[in-house]
Amino acid sequence: MSKQLNRRIFLRGLGGAALAAPFLSSVWERDAKAQTASGGKALIVMFTHYGCVTNKWFPTKTQGELTAADLEATSLAALAPYAKKLLMPRGIRSMNEWTANMKRGQGNDSHTQIVGSFFTCQPVTPNSNDPFSFNQATKFNAKPVGPSLDHVMAQQLSPNGTPLLIATAGQNDNAQSAISYSAAETIHKGLNASQAFSSLTGLFQAGQPMSPDTYAALRGKSILDLVKDDLQTLERFDMSQADKRKLAAWKELLNQTGTVVASAQCSEELGVMLGATSANAQKASSGGLGVDVLTTKVSGDLDGADISSAIAALAAACNANPVIFLKYPGNYGFKGLGITMESHSLSHRLDNAGMQGSCLPNALEWLVKVDTYYAQKFAKLVGMLDSIPQGNGSTVLDTSVAIWFNEMSDGNAHNLNNAPILQAGSGGGYFKTGQIINVDPASTPTVGNSMSQCANGTGQVDGTRQGTGTDPKVGNAPINKYFCNIMNAMGVKAGSDGFPAKGGSAEVTHFGYSDKTEEFIGGKGAVAGAKISNPGGFTELKA
């Protein structure tokens, strides 16, 4: 019988749930089928906007063993100590690229359509065929026609079918920055650190003490002991044979799994060790940290962004939610890094959010500084996950998958090929680690061309020509396939058509509207025969 249900019920609060569960037949039956249990695995995604300076981000090696030395020469140097537990898939393209000539996607907006399609792999609506239109509906408010990966996975794996989305700076997203959609055209709002901490377990409600039963369980007392008297009372009631069988089965489940949640790893002490405390979460969510809430120190060596990572690590360790997204903000001012230009304009190498103009002095230097900061934050997250023992010599990182996704490759070109993706953890042995793997057999990846304009802080920059992007012939393996890998590693199931489906039993082989960015042109239904042409995951990434 699955341990997952028991732990999650605990994390929602012991009092009524442990006793009500035998009579919630749908819950019991779902657990008995055990078709979608994640087995303690977790997906933790870190998402950042506006790409990177590719020449500094990617190692020069494009295939083979990933070593600390490969990373030390890049803006990913902070991750060098974890090289053996990292996987860098090369040659991937995400869907729905904006181009000035409408050759590789819709004509809505260079951010709206990209973020809307990133985790949905669906076109956005209403469609635009004018890449330079400022129509409010198409440029600023268009949304994807289907749900995003986090919600598709959470429907099968998460309590209440909802992922944990943490907005690291507490910002509300609009269609130009949102990545999480619970359904077609329905933005899912993220939680700030304080809200995420409070909702993580349902035990740390603002202004309310922890219940005695919850505290006792955290200190090592089994759930069966906690509810024994109530169960005995229930057994004395006159009830149907069906209810008696349910009650007996529930007692047996508690006997088998009732002490799982009382392990040393899922405890208040772990939260304190990580920095995931109510006080830190409230600090990280308040204006009291200053203008730059991400980089301002909250406690010890933890800044505001690290507190969100600590909450994510605690959620993964306690199996409170196996689908966790950490979203960094767009249009952000990294004043704590000594940068005086907000991140969107900076990614264009300009002092504004236009596409053409004179290079902003220090633009590339500042962009590398932002990339380095993000790498440090991902390294902190990876380190937290790797510090939590899971048994048999493994850690939470080993049984999980943590992935850093960038919105695009180069922020000035807005290109989606040569995607900068970095993964940590093997998902319990599903993925290879300690490797750089090129999954596009048709081309050899390059580091890119980000340094080709504004390298000395002078000259002109032109984003419409995509000169700072990677040649579009390079790195075009569809990201849809990687998403299939992720879902299969986590235990998501598909229907007979290969698309993820609650209650399915097959392996996931299909995800999204199309795996060819050209088939997004014109929006949904505009290109006849748009489909998943290359189903299945990347076999090269599997251990």
N, C-alpha and C positions, 0 to 999 in steps of 0.2 A: 504494500500500500504506500502511496506517495507521502513523503515527509513535507512536501511543499505546502499542501493545504493547511496542515497543522501549524506550521510556522507563520503562515500569513494570517491565519485566524488570530493567533497570538498577537501579531503585530498590529492588528486592528483593535485590540483590547480583549482581555480575557473574559470579563464579567458575563455578558449575555451570549457572546458568540460561541463559546465552547459548549454551552448547553443547548443553544438553538440549532446548532449545526446538524444534529441527527434528523431534524424535522425539515431541513432544507434539502429536499430530495434532489433538486437540480445540482446543488453544490456537491452532494455526496456522489451522485452518479457521474458527474464530470471527473471527480477525483478517482473513482473506481475504474473508469475507462483508462485513465493514465495516459492519454494520447498526447497531451500537450505539456506535460510537466517539464520544467526547465532543468530539474536536477541540481538546483543550486547555482546554475550558470547565470551570468549577467552580461548584458551589452551596455557599455558606457560609451557614449559618443560625445566628443568635444567638437563643436562647430565654430569656426571663425570666418569672418567676412573678408572679402577683397583680395584673396589670393596671397601670393608671397613673391619675394625676389627669388625666382627659380634658380638663378645661377649660384646663389648662396645656400638655398634650402636643400637641393638634391646633392647627394654624394656623386662623385664622378663615376663610380662603379654602377653599372646598370643591371648586373646579374651576378648572383653568387652569394657567398657568405657575407653577412653584414657584421662588420667589426666596429669596435669602439673608435679605431683610427679613422674609419670611413666617416663617422659622424663628427669627430672632433674638428674637422676642417670646414664644417658647415654651420649654419645658424641653429642646427639641431644638436649642438655639442652637449647640451645639458642631458641628453638622453643616452650619451655614450655608455654610462654604467649599466644600462639595461639592454645593450645590443643583442645579447643572446635570446632575449625574450621579445624582440621586436620582429615585425614583418613589414617590409615596404613593397607593396604591390605597385609595379610600374606599368605604364602604357595604358592607363584607364581614361576614358572620356565619360563625363556626365552629360545629361541630356538637355537639349533646348538652348543652344548657344545663340546669343544675340550677335548679329553681324550687320554692318551698314548696307550690305548688298543682299540681305535675306537669303543667304546660301545654306545656313545651318540651323535654322530654328525660326521661331515666331518673331514678329517685329514689334513687340510690346515695349520692352525696356531691358536694358543690359543687366538689371538686378531683379526686377519683378518676375520675369519669366524664369530666370536662372534659379532663384531661391524657391520659387513656387514649384518648379519641376525637380529640384535636386533630390529630395527623398520620396517624392511621389512618382517620378518618371511619367508624369502626365502633363499634357499641355494646359495652358491657362486660358481662362475665358473672362471677359470677351476678348476675342482675338484682334490683333492689329497687324496690318501689312505695311505700315508706315513706320520704319525704325526711328524716325525723328519727330513723330507726333507727340504733342503734349496733352492729348486727350486724357482727362482725369480717369475715366473708367478703364481705359486700356493700359495706360502707362503706370498709373499709381495704384489701381484697385483690382486688377485682374488676379484671379486666384485659380489654382489647379482644379481639375475636374474629378479628382479622386483623393483618397486619404494617403497620408505619408507612412513611411516604413515603420516609424515608432508606433503608430496606432495599429497598423496591420499586425505587427508582432504582439503588441499589448493585448489585442483582442483574444489571443490564445494563451498568453503567458502571465499577464499582470492582474493583480486584484482589481476588480471592477472594470477590467478591460482598458485601463488607462495608463499610459506611460508617465514617468516622472520627468517633467521638463523644468529645468532650473535655469532661469534667466540670471546670469552671473552678475549683471549690473542692475537687475531689477527693472529693466526697461520693458515696456509693452511694445510688441511688434505689430507692424502693419504689413500690407501685401508686398512691400518692397524689401522686407527683411524677415518675414515669418518663414519658418521651415517646417512647422508642425501643423498638420491638418487632420482633424478627427474624421472628417468626411469631405465630400466635394464642396469647395468654396467656404469651408468652415475652419477658421483659424483657431488653434488651440493655444490658449495663453499660458505662458510659463509662470512659475512661482519664484519669488525672490528667496534669498537664503532663509530668512526667518519663517516664511510660509512653508518652504520645503521641509525645514526641520520639524515644524509642528505637524505637518501632514504625513511625514515619513512613517511614523509608527502609529499615530493616533493616540499616543500616550503622553506626549509633551504639549498639551494644549496650553495656550498662553494663559497664565494666571491660575492654572489648575495643577494640583499636585499629582504625582504619579499614584495610581491606585495601589493599595496594599498587595493585591494579588499579582499585579504586574511586577512590582518591586521584588516580591518573593520569588517569582519565576526567574527574573534577571539574576538573583542571588543564588540560584541553583536548585530551587524547589520545583518538582515536576508539576506539570499542569494537572495530572491525575490526582495528585495530593490536594491541589487547590480546589478542585471541583468535586472531590469524593463525596462530601456530605450532600451536596445538591444532587449528585447522581443517585445516591442511595435513596434520597427522598423521592426522586422520580420513579425509581424502580417499585416503590410501594403503591404507586398510582394504578388504578384500573385502566389499562390501555390495550389497544388492539395488538394482535400478534405481530402485525407489520411494524408497529411502533416499537414493540419489544425487541424485534430483530435489529431495528435501526439503533436502538439504544445500546444493545449488546455489541454491535459492530463498532459503534463510536467508542465505547469503553476499550475495545480491543485496539483500535487505532491509537488511543491515548496511551495505552500500555506500551505499544510498539514505538511510538514517536514522541511521547510526552516530554521527554527531557532534551530533545534536540535544541530547542530554543534557549536552553539554559547553559549552553556551552560557553566557554570563556570568550569566544570570539564575538558573540553578539551580546554586548553588555554596555552599561553606562561607561565603564572604564575604557572600552574601545573608543566610544565617542569622544571622551576626554583626550585620549592619546592622539586621535586624529585631529582634534580641534573642532569637532562637530558638537558644539555645545550650544545651548539656547542663547547664552550671553554673546558668544561669538557670532552666531547667526543674526542676532538682532543688530549687532554693530555693523556687520557686513551689509545689512539692508537699510541702514539709516544714512541720512545726509551728514551725520556727525563725523564721518571719515574724511570729509572734504569732497571736492569736486570729482576727483578721480577715485571712485570707490574700489576699482579693481586693484590698483597698485598700492594703495595705502595699507600699511601694516595693521593687522587686527590683534594678533597675539603671537609673540615670539617671532618666528620666521614666516608666519602665515599672513598673506595679504587677503584682501577681500575676495579675490577670485579663488584662492586656496580654500576658503571656508566652504564655498559651493562644492569644490572637489571633495572635501572631507565628508560632506553630507552625502554625496554620490557614493563614496567608498563605503560609508556606513550602511547605506541602503543596499548595496551589493552584498556586503558581508552578512547582513541580517536577512537577505532575501525578501526585503520589504517590497521591492519592485525590481524585476529583472530587466526592465527596459528603461534606461536612464539617459537623458540627453542634457548636456551642459551647453548652453548657447551663449556665446560671447556677443556683445552688441555691435551693431553697425553705427556709423556716424559718431564714433566715440573719440573723446579727447584724452589721450594718454599724457596728461600733464605730469604725472608722477615719473614718467620716463624722460622728461625734459623736452617733450614734443609740443610745438605750439600750433600745429595744424591738425584738424580732426581727421579721422582715419579714412573716410571716403575720398575726400579731396586729395589727401596724401597718396592714396593708391593710384590716382590719376597723374601723380607727379606735378600737380598744379596747386594753386592757392584757391581753387574753386572746384566744383564737381563737373566742370565741362569736359569735353573730349579732346580739345586742342588748345595749345597755347605755349607760353614760355615756361621752361622747367623751373620748378620750385627749388631753390637752393637747399641742399641737405636732404632732399626728398628720399633718395635711395638709402642714405645713411639712417634716416629715421625709420624707413620701411624695414630695414634689416633689424633695427632695434626692436620693432614691434614683433617681427618674426621670432626673434630670440626670446622675447618675453613669453610669447605663446608656447614656445618649445619648453621653457622653464615651467610653465603651468602644466603642460602635459606630463613632463617629467615628475612633477610633484604628485599628480594624480596617479601615475604609474607606480611611483614609490609607495604611496599610501596603500594601494591595492596589493602590492608585493610584500608589504610589511605585516599582513594579516594572515596567520597560519590557517590552513584549511584541513590539515590532517595528512598523514602519509608523506610529509615533507613538502607538500605543495602549498601554494598561497591562493588567495582569492584571485589574484591576477592570473594564475595558471589556469584556473577553471573558467575565467571570464574572457571577454574580448573588449578591449578599450581601443577606440579608433579616433584619431584626429582627422577631421575632414575640413578642407578649405572650400569656400564657396566657388572659387575658380582657380585657375592656375596663376596667370599674371593679372594683377588688378587693373592695369591700364589697358591691356588687350581684351580683357574679359573672356579669354579663351577657356574652353572646358576640356580640351585634350591635354595630355601630360599632367593629369590631376595629381596634386601633392596629397598623398594619403599615407598615414603612418599608423600601424596597428601594434598593439602590445597585448600579449596573452594569446594562448592557443585555443581557448574555448574548450578546455578539458582534453586537448590532444587532437582536435579537429584540424587546426591549421598548423602549417610549418612555422617555425620561428627562427630567428637568427639568420634571416635570408632577405635578399633583395631579389624579387622575382618579376621578370617582364612577362606580362600576360598577353601582349600584342605581338604575335609571331610575325606580323607583316612589317614591323619596323623596330628599329633599335632606339630606345628612349634617349633623349638628350637632357641636359640640365635646363635648357630653355634660353630665351633671349632677353631676359628682364633688364640686363645691363646695357642693352643696345641703344637706349636713349636716356639722356640726363645723367650719364655715368659720372661726369665731372661737375654736375649741378648747374650746367648751362645748356643752352640750345633750345630746340623746339621739341614738343612731344605731340603725337597724333594717335589717339586711341582708336579712331575709326579705321585706320589702316592695319591695326593689330600687329605692328612691327615688333612690339616687345613680347609677343606671344610665341608659342612653339609652332613650327610648321604644321599646318592642319593635317598633313599626311602622316604625322607621327603620333603615336599614343592614342589609338581610337578604339580599344577594346571596351565594350559597353559596361558602364557601372552597374547596370541591371544584374549582370552575372555575379558581381561581387555581393550585391544585396541578397541574391539567392544563397550564396555561401554562408553569409551571416545568419540568415534565417534557419538554414539547415543545421548549422552549428549549435544554435540555441534551442532547437527542438520544435520549430514552427512546422506545421504540416500543410499540405496542399490537397486540393480536390483532384479529381481525375484529369482535369485540364492542366494541372501543374501550377496553377495560381494558388497562393496561400488562401486557405479556407478553414474557418473554425469548424471542427469536427471532422476534418479531412484526415487521411492516413498516408498520403503519398509524399514523396520528396518534392520540395519546391523547385520548379524549373523555370517558371515564368513570373515576371513582376513588371508592372507598368504598362503604358500605352504602346510604346515602341522602344527598341534598342538602337534606333538609328536617328540621330539628331535631325537629319534632313526631313524625316517624316513628321516632325512637329510643325513644319512650315504651314501656315494657314490655320493652325489650330485643329481641334478634334474633328475628324472626318474629312479634312481637306485633301489629304493624300490617300488615295485609294489603296487599300491593302496594308495600311500601317499595322504592324504587329511585332511580336517578339520573334526575330528571325534566327537568333542564335541562343536557343534555350539552354538551361542548366548553369551551374556555377563554373568557376575556374578550377579545373582539376589540378592545375599546377600549384595551387595554394594549399591543397589538402595534404595532411601528413601521411 
